[in-house]
Amino acid sequence: MATGTAFRIPMWRALAVFRFAALAYAGGLVIYRAHDYEHPVGGWVVLAGMVTWTFAATYLYARRGSNRWPVLVADLLVALTFVLASRWIVGGAQFREGFSIVPVTWHGGPVLAWALYGGRRLGLIAAVILGASDIYVRQETGLSTVTGAVIMILAAASVGYVVRLATEAEDKLQRAVRLEAAARERARLARDIHDSVLQVLAMVQRRGAELGGEAAELGRMAGAQEAALRALISETRSRRAGTAEVNLVARLEAHAGPDVTLAAPAGAVPVPENTAEAVTGAVAAALDNVRRHAGGAPHAWVLVESEPGTVTVTVRDDGPGIPAGRLDTAETEGRLGVSQSIKGRITEIGGEVVIFSAPGQGTEVEMRVPVR
């Protein structure tokens, strides 16, 4: 699980505060009770080790971008060593009188670190290991003996659950931010298109109608492109495109004709409306490329395959194919028909596009999109 997300930074800081607070509490008990231990010197040695490791672990966990697994393992082993050493340091008679292990609650730090890093499962693993060692050290089993282990397990489960919820919340927030940024960019592009491209297309349409002949045909085509652009940037269409399911095959049937063969399942292929619009637009762009670049009277095939969770739409043609490196060159020169009209639409909805082509063997554009 990732550890560099924004919400975990304050949680690692809170863990550092817990470590120092637990260290202060454990240090106070060692100072107060060390003379009653069977081996007081061992208590002071463990306290010194706890102080040293608290500063070291706080520094190591604070280093961003580093691999934390070695630190996590070392953290657990250090705490386990100090807990097991308490059996020799404190003594069985003192434990029967109610003495605690030397770390007291300090060994809860590694448990919280494991839960924060890897979620509930890793946190529970660390809690079980240290909780079992705590019970073993006390040399007897009773309600007071297992209480610390139970509390540690509950803490690991709670922190792991909070981590999962926070991760999901952050993912949703990031998606919302991306959607908002995309909406602002679309609005900016819509303003630019309205102020430039649409006005030019409208002027071409009017002048073509006035001149007649071939100019009238050019004007008609300009008018069709103007209408398509207005529909693309209109707010009404943006509000209408959503998650309501539509039949993708019915949308693609509009592109079938004498030079385009549509092969699809007999039944409906339901997909969200925004997915249908993206796929339909990408198919239209692919067929337009066939008519432009295939030469002669090319024929194209549109194949629709529906699988659980995904839909694959493939556009094939019998044209001359695409020379190696041609697409990269076109994108470099600013001709973005494939990268934007096809790949851009499909990747925006979480799909992928694969293009197979070779000179003299036609072109195949495979678009695979998720259906949720």
Residue pairs with C-beta under 8 A, 6 or more apart in sequence:
1 117
1 118
1 119
1 163
1 167
3 68
3 117
4 64
4 65
5 167
5 170
6 170
7 166
7 167
7 169
7 170
8 116
8 163
8 166
11 116
11 163
12 61
12 62
12 116
15 61
15 109
15 112
15 113
15 116
16 58
16 61
16 62
18 108
18 109
18 112
19 54
19 57
19 58
19 106
19 109
20 54
20 58
22 103
22 104
22 105
22 106
22 108
22 109
23 50
23 51
23 54
23 106
25 104
25 105
25 106
26 47
26 50
26 102
26 103
26 104
26 105
26 106
27 47
27 50
27 51
29 100
29 104
30 43
30 44
30 46
30 47
30 102
33 99
34 40
34 43
34 44
36 94
36 99
37 43
37 89
37 90
37 91
37 94
38 88
38 89
38 90
38 91
38 93
38 94
39 88
39 89
39 91
42 85
42 88
42 89
43 89
43 90
43 102
46 82
46 85
46 86
46 89
46 102
46 103
47 102
49 78
49 82
50 82
50 103
50 106
53 75
53 78
54 106
54 109
57 71
57 75
57 109
57 113
60 66
60 68
60 71
61 68
61 71
61 113
68 117
72 110
72 113
72 114
72 117
75 109
75 110
75 113
76 110
76 114
76 126
76 129
76 130
78 110
79 103
79 106
79 107
79 109
79 110
79 130
80 107
80 129
80 130
80 133
82 102
82 103
82 106
82 107
83 101
83 103
83 107
83 130
83 133
83 134
83 137
84 133
84 136
84 137
85 102
86 101
86 102
86 103
86 137
87 136
87 137
87 139
89 102
90 99
90 101
90 102
91 99
92 139
95 137
95 138
95 139
95 140
96 140
98 144
101 107
101 134
101 137
101 138
105 148
107 130
107 134
108 130
108 152
108 155
110 126
110 130
111 123
111 126
111 127
111 130
111 152
111 155
111 156
112 123
112 155
112 156
112 159
113 126
114 122
114 123
114 125
114 126
114 156
115 122
115 123
115 124
115 126
115 127
115 155
115 156
115 157
115 159
115 160
115 163
116 123
116 159
116 163
118 160
119 160
119 163
119 164
120 156
120 157
120 159
120 160
120 161
120 163
120 164
121 160
122 160
123 155
123 156
123 157
123 159
123 160
124 153
124 156
124 157
124 160
126 156
127 149
127 152
127 153
127 155
127 156
128 153
130 149
130 152
131 148
131 149
131 150
131 152
131 153
132 149
134 145
134 148
134 149
134 152
135 141
135 145
135 146
135 149
138 145
186 233
186 238
189 233
190 233
193 229
193 233
194 233
197 229
198 226
198 229
198 230
201 222
201 223
201 225
201 226
201 229
202 222
202 223
202 226
204 218
204 219
204 222
205 219
205 220
205 222
205 223
205 226
206 219
207 215
207 219
208 215
208 216
208 217
208 218
208 219
208 220
208 222
209 216
209 219
211 219
231 237
240 273
241 273
241 274
241 277
242 272
242 273
242 274
243 272
243 273
243 274
244 272
244 273
245 270
245 271
245 272
245 273
246 270
246 271
246 272
246 273
246 276
247 268
247 269
247 270
248 269
248 270
248 271
248 275
248 276
248 279
248 280
248 304
248 311
248 313
249 262
249 264
249 265
249 268
249 269
249 304
250 268
251 276
251 277
251 279
251 280
252 262
252 264
252 279
252 280
252 283
252 302
252 304
252 313
253 262
254 280
255 262
255 280
255 283
255 284
255 287
255 302
256 262
256 302
259 291
259 297
259 298
259 299
259 300
260 287
260 299
260 300
260 301
260 302
261 299
261 300
261 301
261 302
262 301
262 302
262 304
263 301
263 302
263 303
263 304
264 302
264 303
264 304
265 304
265 305
265 306
269 304
269 306
269 311
270 371
271 279
271 311
271 369
271 371
272 371
272 372
274 349
275 311
275 349
275 369
275 371
278 345
278 346
278 348
278 349
278 351
278 369
279 311
279 313
279 345
279 346
279 367
279 369
281 341
281 345
282 313
282 341
282 342
282 345
282 346
282 353
282 367
283 302
283 313
283 315
283 367
285 337
285 338
285 341
285 342
285 345
286 315
286 342
286 365
287 300
287 302
287 315
288 337
289 337
289 338
290 298
290 300
290 315
290 317
290 319
290 363
291 298
293 319
293 322
294 317
294 318
294 319
294 320
295 319
295 320
298 317
298 318
298 319
299 317
299 318
300 315
300 316
300 317
300 318
301 314
301 315
301 316
301 317
302 313
302 314
302 315
303 313
303 314
303 315
303 316
304 311
304 312
304 313
305 311
305 312
305 313
305 314
309 370
309 371
309 372
310 368
310 369
310 370
310 371
311 368
311 369
311 371
312 366
312 367
312 368
312 369
313 366
313 367
313 369
314 364
314 365
314 366
314 367
315 364
315 365
315 367
316 362
316 363
316 364
316 365
317 362
317 363
318 362
319 362
319 363
320 359
320 360
320 362
321 357
321 358
321 359
321 360
321 361
321 362
321 363
322 355
322 357
322 359
322 363
323 359
327 338
327 339
327 355
330 336
330 337
330 338
331 338
331 339
336 344
338 355
342 353
342 365
342 367
343 353
346 352
346 353
346 367
346 369
347 353
349 369
349 370
350 369
350 370
351 367
351 368
351 369
351 370
352 367
352 368
353 365
353 366
353 367
353 368
354 365
354 366
354 368
355 363
355 364
355 365
355 366
356 363
356 364
356 366
357 363
357 364
